[in-house]
Amino acid sequence: MEKKSQFGLVSLDQYGNPKLEDGSHSDRSGVEQAAYLHQRLGFAKSKRYACAEIIITEVEAKSHGSNEAALNQLNNSGLRPQ
């Protein structure tokens, strides 16, 4: 899979952390229109909005130092994901 970009409207909490509100858009103008619509429809009261560029790439699961003993214990105790 090749690298792909999408754009989304995010709201920012008091610390500047993003929460996806609307997406996906192919460019920033779609996000600007979504922000305008949120404002006009009354969804934007006391919210700070930003545009987030989201880069999508496939991922391969790797342990990177996971605690295998703890994972084995959880799996052996019946907490295995379905």
Secondary structure, DSSP 8 states (H G I E B T S, - for coil): ---EEEEEEEEE-TT--EEEEEEEESSHHHHHHHHHHHHHTTTTTT-EEEEEEEEE-------TT--HHHHHHHHHTT----
